[in-house]
Amino acid sequence: MAKEPMDGPHELRLENRARLSVNGVREVESFDEESVVLHTTKGVLVIRGQQLHLQTLSIDGGQVAVDGTVDAMSYEAVSYTHLRA
């Protein structure tokens, strides 16, 4: 189950659409050559592109680096309505 977002630093750095560095990562939900889904301290981040590869993965340090062609990045809305009694 996905963890709720929490406070904490979160930063993105995209270099020439070819290398994306992300910090504040809590969990890698999924990844393949066309998408990477990360749970960050500020919500779920979806990265879409071509030939995407995880180059650095340090969940303890909250850092992920993705190489490939980045076409889009977006945050998904997180719904916790299913947790209500």
Secondary structure as UniProt FT lines:
FT   STRAND          11..15
FT   TURN            16..18
FT   STRAND          19..23
FT   STRAND          25..31
FT   STRAND          35..40
FT   TURN            41..42
FT   STRAND          43..58
FT   TURN            59..62
FT   STRAND          63..76
FT   HELIX           81..83
//
